[in-house]
Structures are given as C-alpha cells and as structure tokens.
C-alpha cells in the first residue's frame, strides 16, 4: 500500500488514497502510527470519494479511534489530493466532506507549490450537549450558550474549563503556570477520559502572551500530546474571545509552530497554517 507522510506544524499524519482500497483502517492506523514499529504519526488520513463534496476525508487517531475533524490534517489532505490530481480546486477552494460536515479549504501556493491552506472550519457549537459534556448547571458560568471556566480538579490541579465543539470536543484551560511546565502527560489522559465527557475530549492548556497571541499545548483524544492541533487552536480562539481575552484574531503558538485563527464571535472559524510533505513509501500489508 502506497502512503505519504505529511505534517502541519509537526502534527503528522499518514495519507492513503483509499478511493479504490478496502482495509481494516483502525488496525492499520494503530500499526502505521506506532513510532517504534511502524512509520510513526498522530494517525491515518484517507482520501475517499464523496457524493456531497469534491472528496471525502476520514481520519483515524493513533489508537485506531475515528475522529470527526482535523484542522492540520485537512490542510495536508488538500495538498496531498490536489498535487496528485485527485480533484481540482475551484476559485473558492476544495470542498471536503468530513464527519463534522463539508469544509472548504483554499490552498496557499508559492511558486506553484502548495505550502499551506486556509480552512473554513465551521461555526463553533457551544451548548454543553453539543460538546458533549455533562455539567452541573448550578456551578456553570455562562457566556451566551457557552459554559466557561467550569471548575474541575484532577490530582490536586485546579482547572477552569471552557467547552467548545469544532465538530470534535474540546476543553480549554487558561492557566497561570507556564504551559511548558504543566504536567500534561499526567493530567491530559485523566481529563480526556473523565466521566463528564461521554465521547472523551481534546484538552488544551493556554498562556495568554498578549492580546493577539497565546502559547498552548494540546492533549489530543486518541493520540496523546501532539506538536499542534488545528481544531484545538480554533477552540482556543473561540474560548479566548468568549472570555474577553482577544478580539477574534489570534496567533496560537504550539510546540510545532504557529497557527493563525480568526473568529468574529458569530459565524465560522477560519484557520490558516502550513502543510508539508515529509516522505512517501510502501507499507507491506499481510
């Protein structure tokens, strides 16, 4: 099976043209993603035919679970598909079907090569059942539909969580401690698997740096800590605006690089960042 490894700000995925291929994709994602015995990645992303858009994207986390959406992954998906003539982008971009809806991706080119993309990520969903998250409304602080700064203590660490769905679930915590020193590998899996999140959750920790810039780390559901998370950067931007910490345009600096996100407080969230091909190869299937 031919594959291509790609990354967006260090968030790396294995890409396969699955338009005429069948496989046990969850098992294949676990095997290929293994960083010791496989190729090494945060998951597997498939290109498939779509009846609703130009192409369909399916993404599987490193543990084999299927994710609804991936902001870094869809940028690389667009580069992978367009540079191999699997589809042709119109002036309005490539329309990609995902589990969270159809998303439009506009490629960014330099000297004819796609180096990044701008993604229409859809409007955030803010009602607790849309994340989904189970909360005690008596303890819940609300900004419109959203629950912000909800208290949760894990192993003696007090968190204040803001819940955002970007088609996949996110819990965002703005903290005083530098994100580089936060024990994310210990706390992250306990937040991800907390009973209040019936579908598990992606967990972001954030330090505001200045009005338009934050530092962040992400614990991704099904993959652990990743170098970056596109939908996580979007959730951070939404949470920052809800809390009055930004005016809607934010540079989210992650261990793998910076992502630019915009949200006007009403409509869609827009994500922009790089897309890079790492290498191609063949995976020997049983």
Backbone bond lengths (Angstrom), bond angles and torsions (degrees), N, CA, C in turn:
res aa  C-N    CA-C-N  psi(-1)  N-CA   C-N-CA  omega(-1)  CA-C   N-CA-C  phi
1 X - - - 1.454 - - 1.530 108.94 -
2 X 1.328 116.33 125.14 1.452 120.29 179.63 1.527 109.32 -79.18
3 X 1.335 116.57 140.16 1.453 121.26 179.38 1.525 109.23 -139.64
4 X 1.326 114.71 162.59 1.462 122.36 172.53 1.518 108.23 -132.93
5 X 1.312 116.88 131.42 1.456 120.64 174.31 1.521 108.72 -95.19
6 X 1.343 115.88 133.56 1.452 121.51 -179.13 1.527 108.72 -136.77
7 X 1.337 115.32 161.73 1.459 118.96 178.45 1.526 110.62 -146.86
8 X 1.331 113.65 148.33 1.454 122.02 172.48 1.511 108.34 -127.49
9 X 1.318 117.85 107.89 1.467 123.33 -174.72 1.528 111.43 57.09
10 X 1.321 116.87 36.50 1.451 120.78 177.31 1.514 114.51 83.92
11 X 1.313 118.45 -7.35 1.473 122.92 174.38 1.528 105.98 -80.97
12 X 1.342 116.69 101.32 1.462 120.21 -167.21 1.523 112.57 -105.91
13 X 1.335 114.18 140.66 1.457 121.66 -179.49 1.520 110.15 -137.60
14 X 1.334 114.39 155.90 1.460 122.77 175.55 1.520 107.55 -100.19
15 X 1.321 116.76 130.10 1.458 122.40 -175.70 1.523 110.42 -111.29
16 X 1.332 114.70 135.41 1.466 121.50 179.80 1.522 108.65 -134.02
17 X 1.315 116.85 134.61 1.463 122.20 171.50 1.530 107.14 -78.24
18 X 1.327 115.57 103.10 1.471 120.99 -175.36 1.524 112.05 -106.03
19 X 1.323 117.00 21.31 1.469 119.23 -177.76 1.526 112.17 -66.19
20 X 1.312 117.61 -25.69 1.472 120.19 179.47 1.527 110.36 -131.84
21 X 1.341 116.38 29.46 1.463 120.47 -174.93 1.518 109.83 -131.80
22 X 1.324 116.79 138.95 1.458 122.33 173.66 1.520 108.52 -118.77
23 X 1.320 116.60 143.41 1.461 121.24 178.85 1.519 108.84 -163.00
24 X 1.313 115.83 169.12 1.456 121.32 171.85 1.529 106.00 -82.36
25 X 1.329 115.79 87.14 1.455 120.64 -170.58 1.524 113.24 -63.59
26 X 1.341 120.99 -41.63 1.473 118.79 177.18 1.528 112.86 -59.31
27 X 1.353 116.34 -44.29 1.465 119.56 179.13 1.521 110.87 -65.98
28 X 1.321 116.32 -38.62 1.458 120.42 -179.90 1.529 110.63 -66.72
29 X 1.329 117.04 -38.88 1.461 119.96 178.14 1.525 110.81 -62.78
30 X 1.332 116.99 -42.96 1.468 119.66 178.77 1.525 111.40 -61.40
31 X 1.338 115.86 -43.51 1.464 119.95 -177.27 1.531 111.70 -70.46
32 X 1.329 117.43 -46.47 1.460 120.68 -176.42 1.522 112.16 -71.03
33 X 1.337 116.74 -32.02 1.463 120.56 -175.95 1.517 112.92 -76.72
34 X 1.316 117.82 -18.65 1.461 120.64 -176.88 1.529 110.11 -58.00
35 X 1.330 116.39 126.78 1.467 120.58 -174.60 1.526 113.29 -83.66
36 X 1.332 117.41 -1.93 1.459 121.20 176.86 1.528 111.98 -111.92
37 X 1.335 116.44 -41.29 1.464 120.53 -175.23 1.531 113.23 -112.63
38 X 1.330 116.91 -1.71 1.462 120.96 179.42 1.513 111.38 -122.45
39 X 1.327 115.49 -149.50 1.461 121.06 178.28 1.522 109.83 -81.03
40 X 1.320 115.70 -40.05 1.454 122.04 -177.79 1.508 111.55 96.93
41 X 1.345 116.76 113.33 1.466 120.68 -179.69 1.514 109.66 -170.25
42 X 1.340 114.79 173.02 1.461 121.14 172.98 1.522 111.55 -86.56
43 X 1.336 117.30 -3.38 1.456 119.54 178.08 1.519 112.13 158.76
44 X 1.311 114.35 -171.99 1.471 123.81 -175.82 1.523 108.59 -121.91
45 X 1.337 116.39 134.23 1.457 121.57 177.90 1.525 109.33 -125.28
46 X 1.344 114.62 132.77 1.456 122.07 -175.43 1.521 111.23 -111.31
47 X 1.337 115.53 142.41 1.458 122.34 169.17 1.515 107.52 -97.59
48 X 1.341 116.67 124.76 1.460 121.57 -177.79 1.527 109.39 -134.22
49 X 1.321 115.91 162.77 1.459 120.88 175.60 1.521 109.67 -70.93
50 X 1.335 115.66 152.03 1.461 121.10 179.94 1.519 110.11 -133.25
51 X 1.324 115.48 143.04 1.460 121.22 172.79 1.524 111.35 -93.04
52 X 1.342 116.70 -8.16 1.463 121.01 -173.83 1.528 113.39 -113.51
53 X 1.330 117.00 -16.55 1.459 120.80 -173.57 1.515 109.18 -148.09
54 X 1.341 117.17 -171.50 1.466 120.14 179.20 1.523 110.85 -68.14
55 X 1.326 116.27 -41.60 1.463 122.15 179.16 1.525 108.64 -149.81
56 X 1.321 115.91 166.43 1.462 121.96 177.34 1.520 109.21 -117.28
57 X 1.331 116.02 137.35 1.457 122.13 176.16 1.522 109.52 -110.48
58 X 1.333 115.80 128.90 1.466 120.95 167.95 1.521 107.65 -117.60
59 X 1.330 116.10 137.93 1.456 118.80 -179.68 1.527 109.79 -130.51
60 X 1.338 113.47 137.79 1.454 121.90 179.18 1.525 108.22 -120.87
61 X 1.329 115.29 132.18 1.453 120.60 177.46 1.522 110.67 -70.78
62 X 1.324 115.51 171.82 1.469 120.31 -178.09 1.524 112.35 -62.41
63 X 1.346 117.26 -24.76 1.469 119.61 178.63 1.518 112.90 -88.75
64 X 1.339 117.63 3.65 1.458 122.12 177.85 1.514 114.56 93.47
65 X 1.317 117.62 -9.96 1.460 119.67 178.43 1.526 109.75 -73.28
66 X 1.332 115.93 147.93 1.463 119.85 -178.41 1.517 109.96 -91.70
67 X 1.317 116.09 133.63 1.457 122.10 178.94 1.515 111.24 -101.49
68 X 1.343 115.06 152.67 1.457 119.66 -177.31 1.522 112.93 -77.65
69 X 1.344 116.74 -32.95 1.458 120.15 -171.76 1.519 108.95 -158.95
70 X 1.329 116.52 154.04 1.467 122.06 177.45 1.521 107.88 -151.13
71 X 1.332 116.02 111.30 1.461 119.97 -176.23 1.509 113.78 -68.08
72 X 1.340 117.84 -43.06 1.461 119.89 175.63 1.525 110.61 -69.52
73 X 1.320 115.28 -38.61 1.461 119.89 -178.54 1.512 113.34 -64.13
74 X 1.337 117.71 -37.43 1.463 119.70 -176.41 1.531 111.34 -73.55
75 X 1.337 117.35 -27.76 1.471 118.70 174.28 1.525 110.05 -66.23
76 X 1.329 116.17 -46.95 1.464 119.65 178.74 1.530 111.07 -66.85
77 X 1.324 117.18 -35.44 1.468 122.15 175.15 1.525 109.82 -55.14
78 X 1.337 115.67 -44.61 1.468 120.37 -178.44 1.518 111.07 -64.53
79 X 1.317 117.31 -44.63 1.469 120.65 177.19 1.527 110.23 -61.79
80 X 1.325 116.87 -46.80 1.462 122.24 -179.45 1.529 111.05 -57.39
81 X 1.333 116.58 -47.59 1.466 120.85 -175.24 1.527 112.61 -72.76
82 X 1.322 116.96 -44.77 1.466 119.44 -175.22 1.519 111.75 -71.33
83 X 1.325 117.68 -38.30 1.459 119.05 -178.18 1.523 112.03 -74.72
84 X 1.334 117.37 -9.01 1.467 121.76 175.49 1.526 111.88 -111.63
85 X 1.342 115.29 14.10 1.473 122.42 175.27 1.521 112.72 57.08
86 X 1.328 117.39 35.25 1.464 120.47 175.18 1.526 110.76 -78.65
87 X 1.316 116.58 -19.83 1.458 123.09 177.33 1.514 107.28 -161.01
88 X 1.311 115.39 168.00 1.466 120.69 177.34 1.516 108.06 -120.55
89 X 1.306 116.72 124.83 1.467 120.66 179.21 1.527 109.54 -76.72
90 X 1.337 116.57 135.52 1.455 120.78 173.22 1.530 108.70 -79.86
91 X 1.332 115.80 -179.16 1.459 119.49 177.41 1.523 111.07 -61.67
92 X 1.339 115.72 -23.54 1.465 120.25 -179.36 1.524 112.28 -90.74
93 X 1.335 117.87 -0.55 1.454 121.24 177.23 1.510 113.63 105.33
94 X 1.319 115.59 -178.73 1.462 123.53 179.16 1.517 108.80 -91.71
95 X 1.324 116.79 130.03 1.464 121.70 177.79 1.526 108.63 -94.92
96 X 1.320 115.66 122.72 1.467 121.77 -173.31 1.522 109.48 -121.97
97 X 1.317 116.01 124.41 1.466 121.26 175.43 1.521 109.71 -79.94
98 X 1.331 116.02 130.36 1.461 122.23 175.50 1.521 108.25 -130.40
99 X 1.321 116.48 173.42 1.459 119.99 177.03 1.526 112.30 -66.63
100 X 1.330 117.53 -18.54 1.461 120.32 179.09 1.523 112.29 -101.73
101 X 1.340 117.15 11.54 1.456 121.34 178.12 1.515 112.04 120.76
102 X 1.314 115.92 179.50 1.465 121.87 178.66 1.523 108.75 -85.49
103 X 1.324 116.43 128.12 1.454 122.24 -179.63 1.531 109.40 -117.99
104 X 1.317 116.86 143.10 1.460 122.66 178.56 1.523 109.48 -103.02
105 X 1.332 115.30 130.16 1.460 121.67 -177.46 1.524 108.54 -122.57
106 X 1.315 116.51 123.41 1.464 121.76 178.60 1.523 108.26 -102.72
107 X 1.330 118.30 114.11 1.470 119.93 -178.37 1.518 112.00 -70.11
108 X 1.320 115.52 149.64 1.466 123.15 174.57 1.522 107.09 -111.25
109 X 1.320 116.31 124.86 1.462 120.72 -174.78 1.525 110.90 -116.44
110 X 1.312 114.53 145.59 1.450 122.15 170.98 1.519 107.59 -131.12
111 X 1.339 115.42 117.85 1.470 122.07 -177.91 1.524 111.41 52.92
112 X 1.343 115.26 41.47 1.455 121.04 175.48 1.514 115.50 84.17
113 X 1.328 117.83 -4.95 1.467 121.97 -178.58 1.529 109.08 -105.91
114 X 1.322 116.26 134.14 1.468 120.30 177.17 1.522 108.49 -74.92
115 X 1.323 116.09 119.37 1.463 121.58 -178.18 1.527 112.84 -111.47
116 X 1.316 116.24 -9.78 1.457 120.22 -179.34 1.506 109.14 -175.91
117 X 1.341 116.07 -169.16 1.454 119.95 -179.47 1.519 109.86 -163.67
118 X 1.315 114.21 159.42 1.467 122.88 172.95 1.524 107.00 -113.56
119 X 1.329 116.12 127.20 1.460 121.81 -172.47 1.520 110.41 -115.74
120 X 1.329 115.71 130.79 1.463 120.69 169.09 1.521 106.80 -83.24
121 X 1.326 116.87 105.59 1.463 121.54 -170.67 1.524 113.41 -89.07
122 X 1.320 118.16 0.39 1.451 120.95 -177.71 1.520 111.26 85.46
123 X 1.317 115.83 169.35 1.459 121.22 179.20 1.521 110.20 -79.57
124 X 1.321 117.86 141.80 1.463 119.35 177.19 1.528 110.66 -67.40
125 X 1.318 114.73 150.81 1.467 121.01 176.04 1.524 106.48 -109.47
126 X 1.312 116.34 126.61 1.454 120.15 -165.77 1.525 114.69 -117.68
127 X 1.308 118.26 -15.59 1.457 119.85 177.25 1.524 109.75 -66.45
128 X 1.333 119.01 141.77 1.469 120.41 -176.11 1.525 114.25 -53.87
129 X 1.330 117.59 -39.48 1.467 118.47 -178.28 1.520 112.28 -71.11
130 X 1.342 117.14 -14.42 1.458 120.14 179.29 1.522 111.61 -84.05
131 X 1.318 119.05 -18.27 1.469 119.45 179.41 1.525 111.93 -65.57
132 X 1.325 123.82 -53.75 1.456 129.32 -6.89 1.529 111.29 -89.89
133 X 1.355 114.44 152.66 1.451 121.29 175.74 1.524 107.84 -146.78
134 X 1.316 115.91 141.71 1.460 121.84 176.76 1.523 108.45 -98.61
135 X 1.322 116.43 117.97 1.462 120.74 -177.01 1.521 110.32 -127.70
136 X 1.301 115.07 155.35 1.452 122.54 171.33 1.527 106.82 -84.99
137 X 1.313 116.98 106.21 1.462 119.95 -174.33 1.520 112.33 -62.33
138 X 1.338 117.04 -21.32 1.461 119.47 177.79 1.526 111.47 -68.16
139 X 1.346 116.77 -25.50 1.471 121.17 178.48 1.523 112.31 -97.46
140 X 1.325 116.70 -3.07 1.464 120.59 -169.26 1.518 111.80 -87.97
141 X 1.315 115.68 126.90 1.462 121.67 170.24 1.515 107.80 -90.69
142 X 1.338 116.45 130.22 1.464 119.59 -174.53 1.526 111.05 -114.39
143 X 1.334 114.88 141.06 1.461 122.69 167.20 1.517 105.03 -124.00
144 X 1.336 116.57 101.15 1.447 119.55 -171.22 1.523 109.29 62.97
145 X 1.330 116.14 -128.80 1.463 120.44 178.73 1.523 112.52 -78.74
146 X 1.320 117.26 -19.27 1.461 121.59 -169.15 1.527 112.31 -80.70
147 X 1.330 114.80 148.27 1.459 122.52 168.36 1.523 107.49 -98.31
148 X 1.331 116.58 123.03 1.463 120.99 -178.99 1.526 109.48 -120.93
149 X 1.326 114.86 149.22 1.473 122.49 174.42 1.525 113.00 54.62
150 X 1.326 115.79 42.27 1.468 119.27 179.70 1.530 109.27 -75.49
151 X 1.327 118.53 130.09 1.470 120.20 -174.24 1.529 112.84 -76.33
152 X 1.325 115.07 133.26 1.465 122.15 173.98 1.526 107.44 -147.62
153 X 1.324 116.27 129.39 1.456 121.08 177.57 1.519 109.63 -111.84
154 X 1.328 116.49 124.93 1.460 123.44 179.66 1.519 108.00 -123.57
155 X 1.319 117.60 118.84 1.477 122.12 178.06 1.529 112.43 49.66
156 X 1.318 115.42 41.84 1.455 119.70 178.39 1.515 115.04 81.52
157 X 1.325 117.87 -0.92 1.470 122.26 178.10 1.521 108.66 -95.89
158 X 1.318 116.77 118.91 1.462 121.64 179.54 1.524 110.26 -87.19
159 X 1.322 115.23 123.47 1.457 121.86 -179.83 1.523 109.79 -118.15
160 X 1.310 115.72 152.61 1.456 122.64 171.77 1.527 106.47 -124.87
161 X 1.312 115.84 110.81 1.461 121.66 -168.15 1.524 111.94 -105.53
162 X 1.319 115.41 136.40 1.461 122.99 171.34 1.522 107.59 -111.65
163 X 1.343 116.74 130.36 1.462 121.46 -171.00 1.528 110.56 -103.43
164 X 1.335 114.84 129.94 1.464 121.55 -179.42 1.517 108.31 -140.59
165 X 1.319 116.75 133.16 1.464 120.08 168.60 1.519 108.94 -103.85
166 X 1.340 115.91 126.46 1.461 121.90 171.23 1.534 108.82 -108.52
167 X 1.347 114.87 36.95 1.456 121.16 -170.01 1.510 109.54 92.17
168 X 1.329 116.99 -22.53 1.458 124.52 170.22 1.536 107.36 -130.41
169 X 1.325 118.38 157.99 1.463 121.11 -168.80 1.526 113.42 -85.28
170 X 1.341 115.52 140.33 1.459 121.44 178.92 1.522 110.63 -137.11
171 X 1.337 114.54 143.34 1.458 122.85 171.14 1.515 107.18 -125.06
172 X 1.336 117.02 119.38 1.465 122.77 -172.01 1.525 109.32 -111.65
173 X 1.338 116.32 128.50 1.461 121.37 177.90 1.524 109.76 -121.02
174 X 1.328 117.59 120.63 1.463 122.87 171.79 1.527 106.59 -88.72
175 X 1.338 116.38 124.62 1.463 120.71 -171.93 1.522 110.69 -126.18
176 X 1.341 115.89 158.31 1.454 121.84 176.98 1.527 111.59 -84.06
177 X 1.312 116.18 -37.68 1.461 121.31 179.17 1.526 110.09 -62.74
178 X 1.334 120.02 138.10 1.462 120.32 176.74 1.532 111.06 -54.99
179 X 1.321 116.72 135.30 1.466 119.22 -176.95 1.529 111.24 -59.62
180 X 1.327 117.37 -28.82 1.466 120.55 -179.81 1.523 112.21 -65.14
181 X 1.336 116.98 -23.08 1.457 120.92 -177.52 1.534 113.14 -101.41
182 X 1.308 117.08 -6.47 1.464 119.98 -178.08 1.528 109.83 -71.36
183 X 1.351 118.43 136.33 1.470 121.33 -178.28 1.533 112.26 -77.23
184 X 1.336 115.54 66.34 1.461 120.39 -172.63 1.528 112.48 -65.00
185 X 1.322 116.86 -35.11 1.465 118.73 -178.13 1.522 112.17 -68.66
186 X 1.331 117.04 -23.12 1.459 120.54 177.19 1.533 111.13 -90.15
187 X 1.327 116.55 -44.06 1.460 121.22 -175.11 1.525 111.57 -82.51
188 X 1.339 116.98 -35.64 1.463 121.30 -175.52 1.514 114.47 -52.73
189 X 1.352 118.93 -53.28 1.465 118.58 -178.00 1.523 113.11 -65.15
190 X 1.328 117.40 -26.53 1.465 119.77 179.67 1.528 111.23 -75.77
191 X 1.325 117.19 -33.40 1.462 119.68 173.04 1.531 109.39 -70.73
192 X 1.336 116.44 -47.22 1.473 120.57 -179.57 1.524 111.81 -51.33
193 X 1.326 116.75 -43.28 1.458 121.67 -172.92 1.528 113.68 -101.96
194 X 1.336 117.44 14.63 1.462 120.13 -179.80 1.531 110.04 -64.67
195 X 1.337 117.84 141.70 1.474 120.41 -178.14 1.522 114.76 -58.08
196 X 1.337 118.24 -20.63 1.464 119.20 179.95 1.529 112.31 -69.70
197 X 1.346 117.12 -12.65 1.465 121.45 179.65 1.533 109.33 -112.53
198 X 1.319 119.26 96.00 1.468 120.51 -175.25 1.515 114.05 -63.47
199 X 1.333 118.34 -25.10 1.467 122.04 178.47 1.527 111.68 -109.01
200 X 1.335 116.66 20.66 1.465 122.60 -171.40 1.537 109.63 63.30
201 X 1.335 116.78 -178.14 1.456 118.22 -174.88 1.520 110.35 -155.46
202 X 1.328 116.47 153.52 1.459 123.86 167.70 1.527 107.07 -87.61
203 X 1.323 116.60 137.85 1.466 121.31 -172.61 1.522 109.83 -122.11
204 X 1.337 116.40 123.18 1.460 122.15 -179.37 1.524 110.45 -115.39
205 X 1.324 116.85 135.04 1.459 122.12 170.93 1.526 107.67 -113.06
206 X 1.348 116.12 140.45 1.461 120.18 -166.99 1.523 110.74 -140.07
207 X 1.339 115.55 136.37 1.472 122.97 167.85 1.531 108.87 -112.46
208 X 1.333 119.33 116.99 1.463 119.08 170.25 1.534 109.67 -66.06
209 X 1.326 116.30 131.82 1.475 121.67 179.38 1.522 109.70 -101.67
210 X 1.318 115.58 -49.68 1.459 122.96 172.98 1.517 107.07 -153.22
211 X 1.308 117.26 -178.00 1.462 120.58 -170.98 1.542 113.06 -54.21
212 X 1.292 117.88 -39.15 1.456 119.89 -175.91 1.514 114.84 -110.33
213 X 1.349 117.08 19.77 1.460 118.47 -174.73 1.521 110.30 -149.04
214 X 1.324 116.14 138.54 1.464 121.17 175.91 1.521 109.12 -137.15
215 X 1.336 115.75 156.14 1.458 122.64 168.88 1.518 107.73 -104.87
216 X 1.337 117.42 142.92 1.456 119.74 -175.09 1.520 111.30 -151.38
217 X 1.315 113.98 156.89 1.469 122.97 167.49 1.521 107.33 -131.64
218 X 1.337 115.11 155.30 1.463 119.88 -174.86 1.521 110.40 -132.90
219 X 1.333 114.79 134.54 1.464 121.89 167.35 1.528 106.15 -103.81
220 X 1.336 116.57 111.43 1.453 120.38 -175.60 1.522 111.46 -91.52
221 X 1.311 114.53 134.23 1.454 121.93 175.40 1.524 110.35 -55.96
222 X 1.326 116.56 120.96 1.455 120.54 175.85 1.507 115.39 88.14
223 X 1.354 117.83 -9.56 1.464 119.73 -178.14 1.522 113.38 -130.68
224 X 1.339 118.42 -14.46 1.453 120.94 -177.01 1.517 111.50 83.23
225 X 1.332 116.87 -159.86 1.457 119.18 179.43 1.521 109.82 -69.77
226 X 1.335 115.63 132.15 1.457 121.70 178.25 1.521 109.41 -119.71
227 X 1.329 115.51 162.22 1.456 120.87 -178.52 1.532 112.32 -68.93
228 X 1.338 115.78 -23.92 1.460 120.91 178.80 1.519 108.05 -164.33
229 X 1.321 116.10 163.38 1.463 121.94 176.58 1.516 107.80 -149.83
230 X 1.330 117.44 115.77 1.458 121.37 -176.38 1.517 112.71 -67.99
231 X 1.336 116.70 -48.99 1.464 118.58 178.49 1.521 110.32 -66.38
232 X 1.351 116.90 -31.38 1.455 120.30 175.47 1.518 112.29 -64.32
233 X 1.342 116.71 -40.62 1.465 120.47 176.49 1.518 110.61 -62.52
234 X 1.325 116.52 -36.78 1.472 120.55 176.96 1.522 110.76 -66.28
235 X 1.333 116.74 -44.13 1.462 120.34 178.89 1.534 110.60 -62.48
236 X 1.318 117.35 -39.22 1.463 121.45 177.24 1.526 110.64 -61.34
237 X 1.331 116.68 -43.38 1.467 121.08 -179.40 1.520 110.94 -63.53
238 X 1.327 116.16 -42.88 1.464 120.21 177.94 1.529 110.12 -62.86
239 X 1.329 116.20 -47.51 1.460 120.31 -179.07 1.524 111.24 -61.77
240 X 1.339 117.20 -40.77 1.463 120.54 179.78 1.527 111.45 -62.45
241 X 1.314 116.22 -40.98 1.477 118.36 178.93 1.520 110.68 -69.10
242 X 1.325 117.67 -41.46 1.465 120.51 178.68 1.528 111.08 -58.94
243 X 1.339 117.04 -34.87 1.455 122.02 -177.79 1.529 112.85 -89.66
244 X 1.342 116.82 2.37 1.455 120.19 178.82 1.513 114.45 75.89
245 X 1.337 116.75 20.60 1.459 121.03 -177.76 1.522 113.20 -94.83
246 X 1.327 117.76 -7.36 1.467 120.65 178.08 1.515 108.63 -150.81
247 X 1.331 114.97 166.50 1.456 121.34 177.58 1.525 111.92 -97.86
248 X 1.329 117.03 5.42 1.460 119.59 174.74 1.503 114.99 117.72
249 X 1.341 118.33 -20.24 1.462 121.90 174.96 1.524 107.49 -109.60
250 X 1.334 115.74 126.39 1.459 119.32 -172.13 1.523 110.39 -140.11
251 X 1.325 115.23 136.67 1.456 121.37 167.27 1.527 106.90 -95.44
252 X 1.324 115.49 116.82 1.462 121.06 -178.98 1.519 107.44 -102.67
253 X 1.334 115.95 110.74 1.462 121.36 -177.84 1.526 108.78 -94.94
254 X 1.328 114.93 118.83 1.458 123.56 -177.98 1.524 108.91 -116.29
255 X 1.329 118.66 167.36 1.467 119.05 -179.30 1.527 114.19 -54.04
256 X 1.342 117.78 -31.21 1.460 120.56 -178.18 1.510 115.02 -90.59
257 X 1.331 118.29 -6.31 1.459 120.56 -178.60 1.516 111.03 143.73
258 X 1.330 116.07 -173.41 1.465 122.04 -174.74 1.522 110.95 -107.39
259 X 1.339 115.17 142.34 1.457 123.04 174.34 1.518 108.41 -120.12
260 X 1.336 116.32 143.18 1.461 122.10 178.53 1.525 108.60 -104.14
261 X 1.329 116.42 127.21 1.453 121.67 -176.11 1.526 109.18 -131.50
262 X 1.343 115.87 143.18 1.456 121.45 177.68 1.529 109.58 -132.83
263 X 1.327 115.64 137.67 1.465 121.69 172.63 1.512 108.95 -146.37
264 X 1.336 117.01 127.13 1.459 121.37 -176.71 1.521 112.86 -85.18
265 X 1.330 117.30 3.76 1.445 121.01 179.73 1.510 114.04 88.04
266 X 1.343 117.34 -2.80 1.475 120.95 -176.58 1.525 111.61 -131.13
267 X 1.334 116.40 -54.57 1.456 121.05 -168.80 1.511 113.85 -100.22
268 X 1.334 114.52 -137.24 1.457 120.97 -175.54 1.525 112.60 -73.76
269 X 1.312 114.43 156.12 1.458 122.40 171.87 1.529 107.34 -97.79
270 X 1.332 117.10 137.48 1.458 121.79 178.72 1.521 109.36 -116.30
271 X 1.322 114.44 131.29 1.466 122.68 -176.95 1.515 109.34 -119.54
272 X 1.328 117.31 133.26 1.463 121.57 176.60 1.512 109.73 -131.88
273 X 1.354 115.01 136.53 1.450 120.06 179.00 1.516 111.27 -173.36
274 X 1.331 117.02 179.57 1.466 121.65 -174.40 1.519 113.20 -80.05
275 X 1.323 114.65 164.13 1.467 122.82 173.05 1.523 106.96 -143.72
276 X 1.330 116.28 124.39 1.467 120.83 -172.09 1.527 110.52 -133.74
277 X 1.323 115.77 133.74 1.470 120.73 173.02 1.522 108.94 -86.57
278 X 1.338 116.21 133.87 1.461 121.52 -177.64 1.527 110.43 -99.23
279 X 1.331 117.59 -58.26 1.466 120.46 177.24 1.525 109.38 -165.76
280 X 1.332 115.54 166.28 1.459 122.00 175.36 1.516 109.12 -120.90
281 X 1.313 115.94 162.20 1.461 120.12 179.57 1.511 110.85 -171.80
282 X 1.335 115.90 -172.05 1.463 122.43 176.83 1.521 108.83 -123.63
283 X 1.324 114.80 132.16 1.466 121.96 177.29 1.529 108.01 -99.74
284 X 1.305 115.66 124.79 1.453 119.53 -179.97 1.509 109.82 -80.38
285 X 1.325 117.58 113.51 1.459 122.29 179.64 1.521 109.42 -92.66
286 X 1.358 116.57 150.18 1.470 119.82 -178.87 1.517 111.96 -58.91
